[in-house]
Amino acid sequence: MLALAKKRFADFAGFSFVRSDFDSWTPQGEYDAVVSALAIHHIEDSAKLSLYKKIFGEIYKEDKLQHSR
């Protein structure tokens, strides 16, 4: 699946892909999105909470969260 995604987005600049398990993944550098299409709903709720804290903690820390009023 990762190979297919890389192929589909090969013509678009600025895309990078990371293969990792949820427990050991840590945000590296800046990112605009974290996408997991077929996995997060399979992990335990406590693991989801930990993962979401990593993602949103990084967004708020770097003041990257944008919203419209």
PyRosetta script that sets phi, psi and omega in degrees:
from pyrosetta import init, pose_from_sequence

init()
pose = pose_from_sequence("MLALAKKRFADFAGFSFVRSDFDSWTPQGEYDAVVSALAIHHIEDSAKLSLYKKIFGEIYKEDKLQHSR")
pose.set_psi(1, -40.3)
pose.set_omega(1, 179.5)
pose.set_phi(2, -64.5)
pose.set_psi(2, -39.9)
pose.set_omega(2, 178.0)
pose.set_phi(3, -61.9)
pose.set_psi(3, -39.5)
pose.set_omega(3, 178.3)
pose.set_phi(4, -65.3)
pose.set_psi(4, -43.1)
pose.set_omega(4, 178.5)
pose.set_phi(5, -61.8)
pose.set_psi(5, -43.7)
pose.set_omega(5, 178.8)
pose.set_phi(6, -61.3)
pose.set_psi(6, -40.0)
pose.set_omega(6, 179.3)
pose.set_phi(7, -66.2)
pose.set_psi(7, -43.6)
pose.set_omega(7, -178.7)
pose.set_phi(8, -64.5)
pose.set_psi(8, -32.6)
pose.set_omega(8, -176.4)
pose.set_phi(9, -104.4)
pose.set_psi(9, 13.2)
pose.set_omega(9, -177.5)
pose.set_phi(10, -59.5)
pose.set_psi(10, -31.2)
pose.set_omega(10, -178.0)
pose.set_phi(11, -86.2)
pose.set_psi(11, -1.5)
pose.set_omega(11, -178.5)
pose.set_phi(12, -105.4)
pose.set_psi(12, 127.9)
pose.set_omega(12, 179.5)
pose.set_phi(13, -75.9)
pose.set_psi(13, 149.8)
pose.set_omega(13, 171.6)
pose.set_phi(14, 87.7)
pose.set_psi(14, 5.0)
pose.set_omega(14, 177.7)
pose.set_phi(15, -92.5)
pose.set_psi(15, 138.5)
pose.set_omega(15, 170.9)
pose.set_phi(16, -138.1)
pose.set_psi(16, 155.1)
pose.set_omega(16, -177.3)
pose.set_phi(17, -127.0)
pose.set_psi(17, 141.3)
pose.set_omega(17, 179.9)
pose.set_phi(18, -126.7)
pose.set_psi(18, 129.0)
pose.set_omega(18, 174.8)
pose.set_phi(19, -104.7)
pose.set_psi(19, 120.3)
pose.set_omega(19, -176.2)
pose.set_phi(20, -161.1)
pose.set_psi(20, 160.6)
pose.set_omega(20, 169.7)
pose.set_phi(21, -88.7)
pose.set_psi(21, 161.0)
pose.set_omega(21, -173.8)
pose.set_phi(22, -66.6)
pose.set_psi(22, -34.2)
pose.set_omega(22, -177.1)
pose.set_phi(23, -68.0)
pose.set_psi(23, -40.6)
pose.set_omega(23, -174.6)
pose.set_phi(24, -93.8)
pose.set_psi(24, -10.1)
pose.set_omega(24, -178.3)
pose.set_phi(25, -68.3)
pose.set_psi(25, 134.1)
pose.set_omega(25, 171.5)
pose.set_phi(26, -133.7)
pose.set_psi(26, 141.9)
pose.set_omega(26, 179.3)
pose.set_phi(27, -60.2)
pose.set_psi(27, 135.4)
pose.set_omega(27, 178.8)
pose.set_phi(28, -124.9)
pose.set_psi(28, 112.3)
pose.set_omega(28, 179.4)
pose.set_phi(29, 74.7)
pose.set_psi(29, -160.9)
pose.set_omega(29, -178.4)
pose.set_phi(30, -91.0)
pose.set_psi(30, 151.4)
pose.set_omega(30, 175.1)
pose.set_phi(31, -150.2)
pose.set_psi(31, 154.4)
pose.set_omega(31, 178.5)
pose.set_phi(32, -101.8)
pose.set_psi(32, -23.0)
pose.set_omega(32, -178.1)
pose.set_phi(33, -156.0)
pose.set_psi(33, 149.8)
pose.set_omega(33, 170.7)
pose.set_phi(34, -121.7)
pose.set_psi(34, 121.8)
pose.set_omega(34, -174.2)
pose.set_phi(35, -123.2)
pose.set_psi(35, 130.9)
pose.set_omega(35, 171.8)
pose.set_phi(36, -140.0)
pose.set_psi(36, 110.8)
pose.set_omega(36, -173.1)
pose.set_phi(37, -87.8)
pose.set_psi(37, -29.1)
pose.set_omega(37, -169.3)
pose.set_phi(38, -133.5)
pose.set_psi(38, 24.5)
pose.set_omega(38, -173.4)
pose.set_phi(39, -134.1)
pose.set_psi(39, -42.2)
pose.set_omega(39, -170.6)
pose.set_phi(40, -57.2)
pose.set_psi(40, -37.6)
pose.set_omega(40, -177.7)
pose.set_phi(41, -67.3)
pose.set_psi(41, -10.5)
pose.set_omega(41, 179.6)
pose.set_phi(42, -90.2)
pose.set_psi(42, -14.8)
pose.set_omega(42, -176.6)
pose.set_phi(43, -90.4)
pose.set_psi(43, 159.8)
pose.set_omega(43, -179.8)
pose.set_phi(44, -61.9)
pose.set_psi(44, 153.2)
pose.set_omega(44, -178.4)
pose.set_phi(45, -56.6)
pose.set_psi(45, -40.0)
pose.set_omega(45, -179.6)
pose.set_phi(46, -64.7)
pose.set_psi(46, -36.3)
pose.set_omega(46, 177.5)
pose.set_phi(47, -70.0)
pose.set_psi(47, -36.9)
pose.set_omega(47, 175.6)
pose.set_phi(48, -61.1)
pose.set_psi(48, -45.6)
pose.set_omega(48, -179.4)
pose.set_phi(49, -60.0)
pose.set_psi(49, -43.9)
pose.set_omega(49, 178.3)
pose.set_phi(50, -61.8)
pose.set_psi(50, -44.1)
pose.set_omega(50, 179.3)
pose.set_phi(51, -63.2)
pose.set_psi(51, -47.7)
pose.set_omega(51, -179.6)
pose.set_phi(52, -63.1)
pose.set_psi(52, -35.6)
pose.set_omega(52, 176.9)
pose.set_phi(53, -63.6)
pose.set_psi(53, -39.6)
pose.set_omega(53, 177.3)
pose.set_phi(54, -62.9)
pose.set_psi(54, -46.6)
pose.set_omega(54, -177.6)
pose.set_phi(55, -64.6)
pose.set_psi(55, -54.8)
pose.set_omega(55, -175.6)
pose.set_phi(56, -72.3)
pose.set_psi(56, -31.0)
pose.set_omega(56, 176.1)
pose.set_phi(57, -61.4)
pose.set_psi(57, -39.6)
pose.set_omega(57, 178.2)
pose.set_phi(58, -68.6)
pose.set_psi(58, -40.7)
pose.set_omega(58, 179.5)
pose.set_phi(59, -62.1)
pose.set_psi(59, -48.1)
pose.set_omega(59, -178.9)
pose.set_phi(60, -69.6)
pose.set_psi(60, -36.7)
pose.set_omega(60, -179.3)
pose.set_phi(61, -60.9)
pose.set_psi(61, -40.7)
pose.set_omega(61, -178.2)
pose.set_phi(62, -92.2)
pose.set_psi(62, 3.7)
pose.set_omega(62, -179.3)
pose.set_phi(63, 55.4)
pose.set_psi(63, 43.7)
pose.set_omega(63, -178.2)
pose.set_phi(64, -95.9)
pose.set_psi(64, -10.9)
pose.set_omega(64, -177.7)
pose.set_phi(65, -73.6)
pose.set_psi(65, 125.3)
pose.set_omega(65, 178.8)
pose.set_phi(66, -121.7)
pose.set_psi(66, 145.3)
pose.set_omega(66, 177.2)
pose.set_phi(67, -147.3)
pose.set_psi(67, 159.0)
pose.set_omega(67, 176.6)
pose.set_phi(68, -105.6)
pose.set_psi(68, 151.8)
pose.set_omega(68, 179.9)
pose.set_phi(69, -101.4)
pose.dump_pdb("model.pdb")
